């Protein structure tokens, strides 16, 4: 939960956001995806959809120009 990660990843929808500097939580997230094929697949698809929707070159260019 630091930097731009929460802006990019939706916890358990398009990935896993571990608590900052919490190695145990990081390991928990890795195990969760290793052990759960359905979650891994759905998060992968959701992450791809999110990037295609929110982070295209045109959208990012407009955002930088607006800034």
Phi, psi and omega in degrees: 000056181217158179061219182267002185302311179299338176287331183265321188248130173262118186307123179061013173246318177228014179162198181228129177252108179281151176297136182306128178061023179252094183299322180298318179291322176300314178296320177303316179297317179298312180299320180303316181283326178295321186272350187233094182299319182295316179296315180300316181293314182292320178295322178298314179294316179296321179295317178297316179298319181296317179296316180296329182276319190253345189231038175287162180298321180294315180296316181294322177298315179299318181297317178295318179295322177294326180294000000 
